């Protein structure tokens, strides 16, 4: 049974659902540590401890103290504020016509840009770069082995591979060559602010234009987010006319 009672503290039940919800509130890495039976037992004990503190607080009538009343007042204000914001956000609605128009206006946002996957070897001097290039094109050494032996970039551990990236991620001098190479082509030495590179193109993905039916949900969420920001600022401007704001 999902909501099985696991323990009672002075008559207060602690259930399986409470244990599961406690774990869900943890960040993913922490949560993984408590997925085992031993981990769940640890969480149960922590919930028992917290319930003991609650029972003891009630016994000592902490809820009657000024400190408690002050904290409750603060929490009340925070909850009211967040509830008002949530209500405003939830009031934002969009229809299919608006979504389609938003997609057409922002089509590039939903499309896939041209991307390239390259490996490189980075050294300090042009002379060294030319020497390594000569050995690679002469089949005296593989590109990967040359990267591992000579490159000063951390990518050397992966044979120089930098993975896939769109335009704008690398320095202009590097990109100008990388996006112009053919697959498996190896560049002449390329100078950038970091040193001298030998670049090899592994793969290239051409830009693709998004189709509305494929990204309709994404376009809807993007439009709602945009309108929520607008409504948030509009609401603030209205409230500033109603409620007096004084800067110290």
MIVEX-194921 format. One line per field, with one value per residue (C-alpha): y, z, x; residue in one letter. Coordinates in steps of 0.05 Angstrom, whole numbers. Layout:
! residues N
c2 c(Y / ...)
c3 c(Z / ...)
c1 c(X / ...)
marza c(A / ...)
END
This chain:
! residues 248
c2 c(0 / 66 / 108 / 56 / 82 / 71 / 101 / 141 / 194 / 209 / 188 / 228 / 183 / 183 / 151 / 123 / 183 / 231 / 194 / 195 / 269 / 286 / 251 / 286 / 354 / 340 / 359 / 300 / 281 / 279 / 242 / 186 / 172 / 156 / 111 / 47 / 14 / 39 / 109 / 109 / 84 / 143 / 191 / 158 / 169 / 242 / 251 / 218 / 267 / 327 / 302 / 294 / 367 / 388 / 350 / 380 / 451 / 442 / 416 / 477 / 523 / 555 / 575 / 624 / 661 / 729 / 698 / 647 / 699 / 743 / 684 / 667 / 739 / 738 / 671 / 697 / 757 / 712 / 664 / 720 / 752 / 687 / 669 / 736 / 726 / 655 / 679 / 731 / 680 / 630 / 683 / 687 / 648 / 640 / 613 / 574 / 636 / 673 / 613 / 607 / 682 / 678 / 620 / 656 / 719 / 681 / 623 / 626 / 616 / 548 / 526 / 488 / 530 / 504 / 464 / 434 / 380 / 391 / 366 / 410 / 412 / 476 / 496 / 560 / 570 / 569 / 529 / 473 / 475 / 467 / 410 / 372 / 386 / 358 / 293 / 285 / 296 / 251 / 196 / 194 / 203 / 202 / 266 / 237 / 216 / 283 / 318 / 275 / 286 / 360 / 399 / 446 / 445 / 399 / 367 / 330 / 275 / 263 / 265 / 339 / 330 / 392 / 362 / 396 / 471 / 525 / 589 / 640 / 590 / 595 / 654 / 683 / 661 / 589 / 588 / 619 / 558 / 504 / 519 / 521 / 453 / 389 / 326 / 295 / 354 / 380 / 454 / 491 / 524 / 575 / 632 / 656 / 693 / 625 / 602 / 561 / 508 / 450 / 437 / 374 / 373 / 310 / 326 / 384 / 393 / 442 / 491 / 465 / 508 / 487 / 463 / 491 / 422 / 398 / 456 / 479 / 462 / 496 / 558 / 558 / 556 / 610 / 655 / 644 / 661 / 725 / 746 / 729 / 777 / 831 / 820 / 821 / 889 / 917 / 896 / 928 / 993 / 993 / 979 / 1035 / 1082 / 1055 / 1044 / 1096 / 1077 / 1119 / 1108 / 1120)
c3 c(0 / -23 / 38 / 90 / 161 / 179 / 249 / 301 / 347 / 404 / 359 / 298 / 237 / 191 / 124 / 63 / 23 / 71 / 63 / -13 / -15 / 31 / -19 / -79 / -47 / -45 / -104 / -153 / -130 / -57 / -73 / -107 / -41 / -6 / -58 / -24 / 34 / 81 / 54 / 63 / 135 / 147 / 121 / 164 / 226 / 206 / 200 / 268 / 297 / 267 / 293 / 362 / 359 / 339 / 396 / 445 / 417 / 429 / 499 / 514 / 483 / 434 / 391 / 445 / 443 / 410 / 367 / 338 / 324 / 289 / 245 / 228 / 208 / 162 / 132 / 121 / 82 / 40 / 24 / 6 / -39 / -75 / -81 / -114 / -163 / -178 / -192 / -240 / -276 / -281 / -310 / -373 / -429 / -502 / -562 / -623 / -667 / -620 / -614 / -690 / -697 / -643 / -679 / -746 / -715 / -677 / -725 / -718 / -642 / -654 / -712 / -707 / -726 / -767 / -722 / -730 / -693 / -693 / -662 / -654 / -632 / -597 / -589 / -575 / -637 / -712 / -723 / -677 / -708 / -778 / -757 / -726 / -786 / -832 / -793 / -792 / -866 / -880 / -839 / -791 / -732 / -723 / -707 / -640 / -619 / -640 / -597 / -537 / -545 / -562 / -551 / -491 / -491 / -441 / -501 / -513 / -467 / -519 / -578 / -587 / -596 / -577 / -592 / -630 / -625 / -664 / -691 / -638 / -589 / -613 / -629 / -700 / -729 / -708 / -732 / -800 / -815 / -777 / -813 / -881 / -878 / -910 / -869 / -846 / -876 / -835 / -836 / -844 / -779 / -753 / -707 / -652 / -586 / -553 / -599 / -663 / -681 / -728 / -739 / -764 / -783 / -757 / -774 / -798 / -787 / -833 / -805 / -805 / -804 / -751 / -770 / -728 / -714 / -685 / -637 / -622 / -548 / -542 / -577 / -531 / -469 / -496 / -512 / -443 / -411 / -451 / -435 / -361 / -358 / -392 / -344 / -285 / -304 / -322 / -255 / -219 / -257 / -238 / -165 / -163 / -181 / -125 / -69 / -48 / -57 / -19 / -25 / 37)
c1 c(0 / 30 / 11 / 29 / 38 / 111 / 113 / 74 / 100 / 53 / -4 / 19 / 27 / 87 / 71 / 107 / 82 / 116 / 182 / 175 / 157 / 217 / 264 / 231 / 246 / 320 / 365 / 373 / 443 / 423 / 359 / 398 / 433 / 367 / 333 / 357 / 320 / 374 / 368 / 292 / 301 / 348 / 295 / 242 / 285 / 295 / 219 / 211 / 262 / 226 / 159 / 190 / 214 / 144 / 112 / 162 / 149 / 75 / 87 / 129 / 76 / 124 / 65 / 44 / 111 / 122 / 177 / 128 / 75 / 127 / 150 / 78 / 65 / 126 / 105 / 34 / 60 / 105 / 48 / 0 / 52 / 68 / -6 / -20 / 38 / 15 / -56 / -29 / 15 / -43 / -89 / -46 / -78 / -60 / -98 / -76 / -76 / -30 / 17 / 22 / 36 / 89 / 122 / 123 / 152 / 206 / 219 / 294 / 288 / 256 / 300 / 365 / 426 / 484 / 530 / 598 / 637 / 712 / 776 / 837 / 909 / 931 / 1005 / 1043 / 1084 / 1071 / 1135 / 1112 / 1043 / 1070 / 1115 / 1057 / 1013 / 1066 / 1069 / 993 / 983 / 1043 / 1011 / 1069 / 1021 / 946 / 909 / 887 / 957 / 985 / 933 / 948 / 1023 / 1026 / 961 / 957 / 881 / 845 / 810 / 876 / 849 / 795 / 842 / 828 / 752 / 711 / 643 / 587 / 571 / 534 / 565 / 583 / 614 / 687 / 731 / 719 / 786 / 772 / 700 / 717 / 759 / 718 / 653 / 687 / 721 / 696 / 685 / 751 / 789 / 848 / 864 / 929 / 953 / 903 / 925 / 879 / 889 / 902 / 958 / 961 / 909 / 904 / 830 / 795 / 722 / 688 / 615 / 574 / 499 / 465 / 415 / 343 / 280 / 230 / 160 / 103 / 73 / 140 / 150 / 79 / 84 / 152 / 125 / 65 / 108 / 154 / 95 / 63 / 130 / 135 / 64 / 73 / 133 / 92 / 33 / 80 / 109 / 40 / 13 / 73 / 62 / -12 / 3 / 55 / -2 / -46 / 4 / 54 / 128 / 179 / 254 / 296)
marza c(X / X / X / X / X / X / X / X / X / X / X / X / X / X / X / X / X / X / X / X / X / X / X / X / X / X / X / X / X / X / X / X / X / X / X / X / X / X / X / X / X / X / X / X / X / X / X / X / X / X / X / X / X / X / X / X / X / X / X / X / X / X / X / X / X / X / X / X / X / X / X / X / X / X / X / X / X / X / X / X / X / X / X / X / X / X / X / X / X / X / X / X / X / X / X / X / X / X / X / X / X / X / X / X / X / X / X / X / X / X / X / X / X / X / X / X / X / X / X / X / X / X / X / X / X / X / X / X / X / X / X / X / X / X / X / X / X / X / X / X / X / X / X / X / X / X / X / X / X / X / X / X / X / X / X / X / X / X / X / X / X / X / X / X / X / X / X / X / X / X / X / X / X / X / X / X / X / X / X / X / X / X / X / X / X / X / X / X / X / X / X / X / X / X / X / X / X / X / X / X / X / X / X / X / X / X / X / X / X / X / X / X / X / X / X / X / X / X / X / X / X / X / X / X / X / X / X / X / X / X / X / X / X / X / X / X / X / X / X / X / X / X / X / X / X / X / X / X)
END
